[in-house]
Each structure stands twice: as structure tokens, then as C-alpha cells.
Amino acid sequence: MNPTPINRMHLRLLSALALALIFAGCTTPEVQFVADKGPRPAPVYCFDSVGHTPGSKPFIMGGTCCCTPTQALMDKYHADGQLQDMQLAALLALYEERGVKLLSDTHKACNNLCQWGPHLVKGGKCMVPPTPATFNFEEVRYGLRHVNTPPKKKK
């Protein structure tokens, strides 16, 4: 049974569409993140996805802790001898007064590319933890700054 000319045309269009979908997005980004194999610098900032660093105080108060304020975190601050005269509501109010957007059910997983970005430690207003295995994560966690350089051309 031979296909009719209309069916052949549909078959060609479907084939072209399938090839386009297969090859769409197969390009690699110009600057690809590759973890440095050398020794890591000491972490500078702590945040929710890496855990609180004992002894650090909130970034908004001149410290290095970018963890989302919770009662459990306040208990850790108090156990470390920090913020003895402050309760959770007062710390949350301090972030709100300064326009900092904290991690929440409606504000998450933005890698600090949202309207409040960049991350607080980089001068922005977003305090969502950065996405692991990204330049942003390295910059926030270790206080590093990456400079984009053009890719080397193969000879």
C-alpha cells in the first residue's frame, strides 16, 4: 500500500519536526561551570543549603550567616552567645525593614536571578540560597568573584 502524496508531506513535516526537537538545545553554553580540582578556600558565608556555621551572626548585622531566620536558628544564635536580647520576630522585622527577600514557599530556587537579586552578599536583596554547582554558589559560599572570559578557540 503506497502512501498518498498528502501522507508523504505529513511524514516529511513530522520528520523535520522530530529532528528539530532532537537537536534543539544541544548547544553548550559559552562559559560552562567546572569545579576547581584544587584545594577549596575556606567557606566565608553560611546559608540554608550548607548549614549554619557555629559562631556566625546574621549578615544583616555585619556577620557571615545568610541562613533564613527560624526559631531553631535563633536558638543556635543564643547558644553561641549571639543576639541574646533579640527574638525571632525582631530579626525578621530587621530583614523586612531593609527590603531583603527571604526564602519562602513563594520565593525559592531562583539562584538569585529574581527581581531582588543578586544575593545579599553581592549587594542585592535576595537571600535565597544559591544553586549548588554554579558560579553564583561559589561566589556566595567562598566570597569569590568569577570573571567571564571568552572561550579559547581551538586551533
C-alpha positions in Angstrom: 0.0 0.0 0.0 1.6 3.3 -1.2 1.1 6.4 0.9 -0.8 9.2 -0.9 1.1 12.5 -1.7 -0.6 14.2 1.3 0.6 11.5 3.7 4.1 11.8 2.3 4.1 15.5 3.0 2.8 14.9 6.6 5.6 12.3 7.1 8.2 14.8 5.9 6.9 17.5 8.2 6.8 15.2 11.2 10.3 14.0 10.4 11.6 17.6 10.2 9.8 18.5 13.4 11.3 15.4 15.2 14.8 16.4 14.0 14.3 20.0 15.1 13.2 18.8 18.6 16.1 16.4 18.9 18.7 19.0 18.0 17.1 21.9 19.8 19.1 22.8 23.0 22.1 20.6 22.1 24.4 23.5 22.2 26.7 24.0 25.2 26.9 27.3 27.0 29.9 29.5 26.2 31.1 29.5 29.8 30.5 26.2 31.5 30.9 25.7 35.2 33.7 23.3 36.1 34.5 22.7 39.7 38.1 23.6 40.5 40.1 20.5 41.4 42.5 22.4 43.6 42.1 23.0 47.3 39.0 24.9 48.2 39.2 28.2 50.1 37.7 28.4 53.5 33.9 29.0 53.3 33.0 32.6 54.1 29.2 32.6 54.3 26.7 30.0 55.5 23.2 29.6 54.3 20.4 27.1 54.5 21.6 24.5 52.0 25.1 24.2 53.6 24.0 24.7 57.2 24.7 27.3 59.9 28.3 27.9 60.9 28.5 28.0 64.7 29.6 31.4 66.0 28.5 33.4 62.9 26.0 36.2 63.3 23.4 37.4 60.8 24.8 39.0 57.6 22.3 41.9 58.1 24.1 42.7 61.4 27.6 42.6 59.9 28.1 38.8 60.2 28.5 36.0 57.7 25.3 34.0 58.3 22.8 34.1 55.4 20.6 31.4 56.9 16.8 32.0 56.8 15.8 33.1 60.3 13.8 30.5 62.1 13.3 29.7 65.8 15.8 26.8 65.5 18.4 29.3 64.1 17.6 31.8 66.9 18.2 29.0 69.4 21.6 28.4 67.8 22.5 32.1 67.9 21.5 32.3 71.6 23.6 29.1 72.4 26.6 30.8 70.7 26.1 33.9 72.9 24.8 36.0 70.0 21.6 38.1 69.8 20.8 37.5 73.5 18.4 40.4 73.6 16.7 39.7 70.3 13.8 37.4 69.4 12.9 35.9 66.0 10.2 38.5 65.3 12.7 41.3 65.7 15.3 39.7 63.4 12.6 39.1 60.7 11.5 42.7 61.1 15.1 43.9 60.5 15.3 42.0 57.2 11.9 43.3 56.2 12.8 46.9 57.0 15.8 46.6 54.8 13.8 45.1 51.9 15.6 41.7 52.0 13.6 38.9 50.3 14.0 35.7 52.4 13.5 32.1 51.3 9.8 31.2 51.4 7.2 28.9 49.8 6.7 31.5 47.0 10.4 32.7 46.7 12.8 29.8 46.2 15.2 28.2 43.7 15.9 31.4 41.9 19.7 31.2 42.1 19.4 34.9 43.0 18.4 35.8 39.4 15.0 37.1 40.6 13.9 40.7 40.8 15.5 41.0 44.2 18.9 39.6 43.1 21.7 39.4 43.2 22.4 37.7 46.6 22.6 39.9 49.6 26.3 39.3 50.0 26.8 40.7 46.4 24.8 43.8 47.1 21.3 42.6 46.2 18.2 42.0 48.3 17.7 38.2 47.7 18.7 35.8 50.5 17.6 32.5 48.8 20.5 30.0 48.9 22.3 29.9 45.6 22.0 26.8 43.4 24.8 24.3 44.0 27.4 23.7 41.2 27.0 27.2 39.8 29.4 30.2 39.7 26.9 32.0 41.9 27.2 29.3 44.6 31.0 29.5 44.6 30.9 33.3 44.8 28.4 33.4 47.7 29.8 30.4 49.7 33.5 31.3 49.3 33.4 35.0 48.7 34.9 34.5 45.3 34.3 36.6 42.2 34.4 35.0 38.8 35.2 36.9 35.6 33.8 35.7 32.4 36.5 35.2 29.8 35.9 34.3 26.2 36.3 30.6 25.4 39.7 29.7 23.9 39.5 29.0 20.2 40.7 25.6 19.1 43.5 25.7 16.5 
